[in-house]
């Protein structure tokens, strides 16, 4: 599962503390960047959740379709088609054809 492979959460990033040194990075710049990372992380997490739900829904639909027994179309056998054609011919051409 994907969630088992992800090492950080948005909360982990938010709560990360960095050691400071005399010549270190600007804490404000690091915080701003981490805020962007957190927002992206949350969007990615939400997108993954939605896609997993959609995937599950589609798998269920596919299972339902494959489990249904296939049924021949009702009334569409050759005999039924020929009978319909015969009835139409009688109606259109009248009894002239069958005298």
MMTF fields as JSON, N, C-alpha, C and O atoms, coordinates in Angstrom:
{
  "mmtfVersion": "1.0.0",
  "mmtfProducer": "UNKNOWN",
  "numBonds": 395,
  "numAtoms": 396,
  "numGroups": 99,
  "numChains": 1,
  "numModels": 1,
  "chainsPerModel": [1],
  "groupsPerChain": [99],
  "chainIdList": ["A"],
  "bondAtomList": [4, 2, 8, 6, 12, 10, 16, 14, 20, 18, 24, 22, 28, 26, 32, 30, 36, 34, 40, 38, 44, 42, 48, 46, 52, 50, 56, 54, 60, 58, 64, 62, 68, 66, 72, 70, 76, 74, 80, 78, 84, 82, 88, 86, 92, 90, 96, 94, 100, 98, 104, 102, 108, 106, 112, 110, 116, 114, 120, 118, 124, 122, 128, 126, 132, 130, 136, 134, 140, 138, 144, 142, 148, 146, 152, 150, 156, 154, 160, 158, 164, 162, 168, 166, 172, 170, 176, 174, 180, 178, 184, 182, 188, 186, 192, 190, 196, 194, 200, 198, 204, 202, 208, 206, 212, 210, 216, 214, 220, 218, 224, 222, 228, 226, 232, 230, 236, 234, 240, 238, 244, 242, 248, 246, 252, 250, 256, 254, 260, 258, 264, 262, 268, 266, 272, 270, 276, 274, 280, 278, 284, 282, 288, 286, 292, 290, 296, 294, 300, 298, 304, 302, 308, 306, 312, 310, 316, 314, 320, 318, 324, 322, 328, 326, 332, 330, 336, 334, 340, 338, 344, 342, 348, 346, 352, 350, 356, 354, 360, 358, 364, 362, 368, 366, 372, 370, 376, 374, 380, 378, 384, 382, 388, 386, 392, 390],
  "bondOrderList": [1, 1, 1, 1, 1, 1, 1, 1, 1, 1, 1, 1, 1, 1, 1, 1, 1, 1, 1, 1, 1, 1, 1, 1, 1, 1, 1, 1, 1, 1, 1, 1, 1, 1, 1, 1, 1, 1, 1, 1, 1, 1, 1, 1, 1, 1, 1, 1, 1, 1, 1, 1, 1, 1, 1, 1, 1, 1, 1, 1, 1, 1, 1, 1, 1, 1, 1, 1, 1, 1, 1, 1, 1, 1, 1, 1, 1, 1, 1, 1, 1, 1, 1, 1, 1, 1, 1, 1, 1, 1, 1, 1, 1, 1, 1, 1, 1, 1],
  "groupList": [{"groupName": "UNK", "atomNameList": ["N", "CA", "C", "O"], "elementList": ["N", "C", "C", "O"], "formalChargeList": [0, 0, 0, 0], "bondAtomList": [1, 0, 2, 1, 3, 2], "bondOrderList": [1, 1, 2], "singleLetterCode": "X", "chemCompType": "L-PEPTIDE LINKING"}],
  "groupTypeList": [0, 0, 0, 0, 0, 0, 0, 0, 0, 0, 0, 0, 0, 0, 0, 0, 0, 0, 0, 0, 0, 0, 0, 0, 0, 0, 0, 0, 0, 0, 0, 0, 0, 0, 0, 0, 0, 0, 0, 0, 0, 0, 0, 0, 0, 0, 0, 0, 0, 0, 0, 0, 0, 0, 0, 0, 0, 0, 0, 0, 0, 0, 0, 0, 0, 0, 0, 0, 0, 0, 0, 0, 0, 0, 0, 0, 0, 0, 0, 0, 0, 0, 0, 0, 0, 0, 0, 0, 0, 0, 0, 0, 0, 0, 0, 0, 0, 0, 0],
  "groupIdList": [1, 2, 3, 4, 5, 6, 7, 8, 9, 10, 11, 12, 13, 14, 15, 16, 17, 18, 19, 20, 21, 22, 23, 24, 25, 26, 27, 28, 29, 30, 31, 32, 33, 34, 35, 36, 37, 38, 39, 40, 41, 42, 43, 44, 45, 46, 47, 48, 49, 50, 51, 52, 53, 54, 55, 56, 57, 58, 59, 60, 61, 62, 63, 64, 65, 66, 67, 68, 69, 70, 71, 72, 73, 74, 75, 76, 77, 78, 79, 80, 81, 82, 83, 84, 85, 86, 87, 88, 89, 90, 91, 92, 93, 94, 95, 96, 97, 98, 99],
  "secStructList": [7, 2, 2, 2, 2, 7, 7, 7, 7, 2, 2, 2, 2, 2, 2, 7, 7, 7, 7, 7, 7, 6, 6, 7, 7, 7, 2, 2, 2, 2, 2, 2, 2, 2, 2, 2, 2, 2, 2, 2, 2, 2, 2, 2, 2, 2, 2, 2, 2, 2, 2, 2, 2, 2, 2, 2, 2, 2, 2, 2, 2, 2, 2, 2, 2, 2, 2, 1, 7, 7, 7, 7, 7, 6, 6, 7, 1, 2, 2, 2, 2, 2, 2, 2, 2, 2, 2, 2, 2, 2, 2, 2, 2, 4, 4, 4, 6, 6, 7],
  "xCoordList": [0.848, 0.0, 0.887, 1.956, 0.442, 1.224, 1.497, 2.603, 0.509, 0.684, 1.8, 2.385, 2.097, 3.19, 4.557, 5.546, 4.614, 5.874, 6.186, 7.338, 5.175, 5.371, 5.976, 5.444, 7.076, 7.803, 7.343, 7.403, 6.896, 6.531, 5.055, 4.457, 4.497, 3.151, 3.272, 4.333, 2.194, 2.205, 2.512, 3.194, 2.016, 2.267, 3.752, 4.313, 4.391, 5.825, 6.64, 7.571, 6.272, 6.99, 6.762, 7.693, 5.527, 5.19, 5.938, 6.391, 6.068, 6.664, 8.186, 8.801, 8.792, 10.231, 10.985, 10.723, 11.904, 12.755, 14.167, 14.709, 14.751, 16.11, 17.028, 16.655, 18.213, 19.212, 19.688, 19.783, 19.982, 20.471, 21.967, 22.491, 22.623, 24.049, 24.317, 23.446, 25.503, 25.85, 25.681, 25.199, 26.058, 25.996, 24.906, 25.039, 23.853, 22.797, 21.854, 22.041, 20.857, 19.859, 18.919, 18.785, 18.276, 17.294, 16.103, 15.479, 15.801, 14.702, 13.385, 12.535, 13.211, 11.985, 11.853, 10.762, 12.935, 12.897, 12.588, 11.811, 13.21, 12.971, 11.51, 10.871, 10.974, 9.582, 8.612, 7.641, 8.872, 8.015, 8.035, 6.996, 9.239, 9.354, 8.634, 7.916, 8.821, 8.156, 6.635, 5.911, 6.143, 4.702, 4.196, 3.13, 4.963, 4.592, 4.612, 3.714, 5.634, 5.752, 4.562, 3.993, 4.193, 3.063, 1.773, 1.0, 1.547, 0.333, 0.301, -0.734, 1.428, 1.49, 1.256, 0.535, 1.851, 1.701, 0.239, -0.241, -0.47, -1.879, -2.697, -3.608, -2.378, -3.075, -2.805, -3.728, -1.541, -1.195, -1.921, -2.442, -1.948, -2.62, -4.114, -4.673, -4.755, -6.178, -6.417, -7.369, -5.562, -5.705, -5.543, -6.285, -4.592, -4.379, -5.609, -6.046, -6.165, -7.371, -8.522, -9.211, -8.722, -9.815, -9.603, -10.546, -8.372, -8.086, -8.234, -8.689, -7.858, -8.038, -9.515, -9.91, -10.334, -11.775, -12.385, -13.215, -11.966, -12.464, -12.038, -12.828, -10.804, -10.292, -11.104, -11.468, -11.387, -12.19, -13.592, -14.12, -14.18, -15.521, -15.517, -16.418, -14.519, -14.447, -14.194, -14.726, -13.389, -13.16, -14.456, -14.739, -15.239, -16.522, -17.473, -18.176, -17.489, -18.334, -17.904, -18.745, -16.609, -16.105, -16.461, -16.84, -16.342, -16.715, -18.202, -18.581, -19.039, -20.479, -20.797, -21.639, -20.134, -20.387, -19.954, -20.661, -18.804, -18.311, -19.094, -19.112, -19.73, -20.503, -21.9, -22.526, -22.39, -23.729, -23.716, -22.816, -24.707, -24.765, -25.159, -26.021, -24.525, -24.876, -26.198, -26.416, -27.065, -28.387, -28.542, -28.17, -29.083, -29.325, -30.392, -31.287, -30.291, -31.269, -32.643, -32.816, -33.599, -34.945, -35.593, -35.596, -36.148, -36.896, -36.051, -36.599, -34.757, -33.911, -33.352, -32.274, -34.046, -33.601, -33.952, -34.769, -33.348, -33.618, -35.091, -35.672, -35.692, -37.104, -37.963, -38.861, -37.681, -38.463, -38.285, -39.24, -37.072, -36.814, -37.568, -38.196, -37.506, -38.218, -39.724, -40.398, -40.242, -41.673, -42.062, -43.108, -41.254, -41.529, -41.504, -42.372, -40.5, -40.42, -41.66, -42.229, -42.08, -43.277, -44.495, -45.282, -44.655, -45.789, -45.737, -46.772, -44.539, -44.404, -44.761, -45.437, -44.296, -44.618, -46.125, -46.678, -46.788, -48.242, -48.91, -49.858, -48.411, -49.016, -48.77, -49.684, -47.55, -47.2, -47.788, -48.372, -47.641, -48.061, -49.443, -49.989, -49.985, -51.326, -51.323, -50.297, -52.454, -52.605, -52.117, -52.195, -51.612, -51.15, -50.035, -49.981, -49.152, -48.02, -48.428, -47.75, -49.51, -49.836, -51.066, -51.618, -51.499, -52.646, -52.235, -53.075],
  "yCoordList": [-1.179, 0.0, 1.234, 1.24, 2.28, 3.489, 4.177, 4.668, 4.219, 4.922, 4.299, 4.975, 3.017, 2.375, 2.853, 2.763, 3.353, 3.793, 5.255, 5.675, 6.033, 7.459, 7.643, 7.152, 8.343, 8.522, 9.76, 9.764, 10.787, 12.036, 12.353, 12.028, 12.989, 13.538, 15.051, 15.591, 15.727, 17.188, 17.642, 18.646, 16.911, 17.249, 17.092, 17.916, 16.023, 15.821, 17.002, 17.474, 17.467, 18.59, 19.856, 20.62, 20.068, 21.266, 21.314, 22.378, 20.176, 20.136, 19.937, 19.903, 19.808, 19.592, 20.807, 21.94, 20.561, 21.614, 21.449, 20.344, 22.536, 22.514, 23.217, 24.203, 22.695, 23.345, 24.612, 24.669, 25.612, 26.856, 26.964, 26.457, 27.634, 27.899, 29.328, 29.997, 29.767, 31.15, 31.462, 32.54, 30.563, 30.81, 29.946, 29.572, 29.633, 28.773, 29.492, 30.668, 28.778, 29.327, 30.252, 30.166, 31.129, 32.027, 31.188, 30.491, 31.264, 30.482, 30.866, 30.005, 32.118, 32.574, 31.963, 31.538, 31.911, 31.31, 29.815, 29.291, 29.142, 27.705, 27.47, 26.573, 28.259, 28.116, 28.354, 27.614, 29.381, 29.66, 28.486, 28.057, 27.983, 26.869, 25.636, 24.961, 25.347, 24.19, 24.354, 23.365, 25.592, 25.83, 25.424, 24.821, 25.754, 25.332, 23.811, 23.217, 23.193, 21.74, 21.093, 20.122, 21.629, 21.09, 21.178, 20.221, 22.324, 22.493, 21.487, 20.872, 21.316, 20.334, 18.932, 18.142, 18.629, 17.306, 17.013, 15.91, 17.996, 17.82, 17.618, 16.791, 18.363, 18.21, 16.82, 16.146, 16.39, 15.062, 13.973, 13.02, 14.121, 13.128, 13.056, 11.965, 14.209, 14.243, 13.62, 12.861, 13.939, 13.388, 11.87, 11.161, 11.379, 9.932, 9.265, 8.222, 9.85, 9.292, 9.223, 8.208, 10.313, 10.351, 9.309, 8.623, 9.187, 8.213, 6.779, 5.907, 6.535, 5.198, 4.849, 3.717, 5.814, 5.58, 5.342, 4.45, 6.145, 5.967, 4.605, 3.921, 4.221, 2.929, 1.793, 0.849, 1.874, 0.859, 0.787, -0.299, 1.945, 2.005, 1.359, 0.585, 1.67, 1.113, -0.39, -1.121, -0.854, -2.297, -3.017, -4.094, -2.42, -3.019, -3.057, -4.046, -1.974, -1.941, -3.029, -3.726, -3.167, -4.177, -5.575, -6.437, -5.799, -7.099, -7.382, -8.502, -6.367, -6.542, -6.905, -7.766, -6.261, -6.519, -7.928, -8.622, -8.355, -9.685, -10.799, -11.929, -10.506, -11.53, -11.73, -12.763, -10.757, -10.879, -11.935, -11.953, -12.806, -13.783, -13.075, -12.196, -13.461, -12.838, -13.418, -14.629, -12.533, -12.945, -12.564, -11.459, -13.464, -13.086, -12.008, -11.954, -11.174, -10.096, -10.707, -11.543, -10.287, -10.859, -10.521, -9.364, -11.549, -11.323, -11.065, -10.706, -11.23, -10.934, -12.188, -12.144, -13.271, -14.476, -14.347, -13.506, -15.163, -15.102, -15.335, -14.646, -16.293, -16.582, -15.355, -15.02, -14.687, -13.5, -12.391, -11.691, -12.235, -11.193, -11.505, -10.621, -12.76, -13.15, -12.972, -12.544, -13.291, -13.135, -11.655, -11.315, -10.796, -9.355, -8.843, -8.071, -9.28, -8.852, -9.291, -8.521, -10.529, -11.045, -10.205, -9.851, -9.888, -9.061, -7.669, -7.124, -7.088, -5.768, -5.828, -4.944, -6.879, -7.021, -7.141, -6.543, -7.907, -8.044, -6.689, -6.344, -5.948, -4.645, -3.655, -2.932, -3.617, -2.627, -3.002, -2.155, -4.246, -4.649, -5.288, -5.581, -5.493, -6.084, -7.548, -8.226, -8.003, -9.424, -9.764, -10.928, -8.795, -9.035, -10.073, -10.911, -10.009, -10.926, -12.332, -13.296, -12.458, -13.747, -14.394, -15.339, -13.912, -14.503, -15.657, -16.266],
  "zCoordList": [0.0, 0.0, 0.0, 0.611, -0.687, -0.851, 0.484, 0.707, 1.368, 2.638, 3.484, 4.33, 3.259, 3.984, 3.487, 4.213, 2.267, 1.671, 1.959, 1.849, 2.325, 2.583, 3.963, 4.958, 4.012, 5.274, 6.056, 7.286, 5.373, 6.042, 5.844, 4.819, 6.845, 6.725, 6.754, 7.067, 6.429, 6.494, 7.922, 8.126, 8.888, 10.294, 10.642, 11.364, 10.122, 10.365, 9.836, 10.488, 8.644, 8.047, 8.859, 9.112, 9.26, 10.031, 11.355, 11.777, 12.006, 13.336, 13.333, 14.398, 12.158, 12.071, 12.604, 12.201, 13.497, 14.059, 13.505, 13.49, 13.057, 12.54, 13.529, 14.165, 13.636, 14.481, 13.785, 12.559, 14.579, 13.993, 14.254, 15.245, 13.339, 13.513, 13.064, 12.507, 13.31, 13.011, 11.521, 11.173, 10.661, 9.222, 8.568, 7.403, 9.289, 8.781, 7.827, 7.511, 7.383, 6.47, 7.221, 8.442, 6.486, 7.077, 7.531, 6.731, 8.808, 9.352, 8.682, 8.455, 8.369, 7.719, 6.321, 5.943, 5.553, 4.215, 4.283, 3.485, 5.248, 5.408, 5.78, 5.229, 6.703, 7.121, 5.957, 5.799, 5.148, 3.998, 3.013, 2.511, 2.752, 1.819, 2.362, 1.625, 3.628, 4.224, 4.204, 4.082, 4.322, 4.211, 2.826, 2.706, 1.779, 0.424, 0.298, -0.299, 0.862, 0.802, 1.506, 1.007, 2.656, 3.427, 2.608, 2.552, 1.981, 1.179, 0.033, -0.226, -0.65, -1.734, -1.202, -1.812, -0.089, 0.515, 0.811, 0.551, 1.353, 1.66, 0.381, 0.354, -0.669, -1.948, -2.518, -2.977, -2.491, -2.993, -2.207, -2.786, -0.91, -0.064, -0.397, -0.508, -0.555, -0.892, -2.268, -2.453, -3.222, -4.573, -4.562, -5.242, -3.803, -3.691, -3.092, -3.579, -2.053, -1.427, -2.43, -2.529, -3.169, -4.143, -5.236, -5.63, -5.727, -6.778, -6.277, -7.017, -5.036, -4.473, -4.362, -4.642, -3.955, -3.853, -5.239, -5.417, -6.206, -7.573, -8.124, -8.774, -7.865, -8.315, -7.712, -8.414, -6.433, -5.763, -6.367, -6.606, -6.607, -7.202, -8.595, -8.919, -9.409, -10.759, -10.736, -11.571, -9.789, -9.668, -9.308, -9.833, -8.415, -8.04, -9.234, -9.447, -10.008, -11.202, -12.187, -12.755, -12.383, -13.311, -12.818, -13.612, -11.526, -10.963, -11.177, -11.521, -10.974, -11.167, -12.611, -12.868, -13.541, -14.958, -15.33, -16.06, -14.836, -15.202, -14.507, -14.994, -13.396, -12.68, -13.254, -13.016, -14.004, -14.588, -15.685, -16.524, -15.677, -16.779, -18.066, -18.064, -19.158, -20.426, -20.908, -20.875, -21.352, -21.804, -23.268, -23.664, -24.071, -25.471, -25.531, -24.687, -26.513, -26.657, -26.901, -27.788, -26.117, -26.19, -27.524, -27.947, -28.193, -29.421, -30.651, -31.694, -30.575, -31.717, -32.375, -32.967, -32.283, -32.971, -34.449, -34.822, -35.276, -36.717, -37.015, -37.853, -36.341, -36.565, -36.275, -37.048, -35.152, -34.794, -35.824, -36.16, -36.32, -37.314, -38.609, -39.193, -39.053, -40.27, -40.117, -41.053, -38.961, -38.7, -38.758, -39.312, -38.206, -38.245, -39.682, -40.089, -40.447, -41.843, -42.597, -43.371, -42.373, -43.041, -42.682, -43.56, -41.431, -41.0, -41.621, -42.002, -41.727, -42.346, -43.832, -44.359, -44.49, -45.912, -46.112, -47.035, -45.257, -45.352, -45.167, -45.872, -44.231, -43.934, -45.073, -45.47, -45.599, -46.615, -47.972, -48.647, -48.37, -49.713, -49.735, -50.799, -48.579, -48.514, -48.91, -48.851, -49.303, -49.61, -51.003, -51.397, -51.773, -53.127, -53.164, -54.065, -52.179, -52.147, -51.754, -52.109, -51.037, -50.458, -51.09, -50.526, -52.233, -52.944, -53.791, -54.454]
}
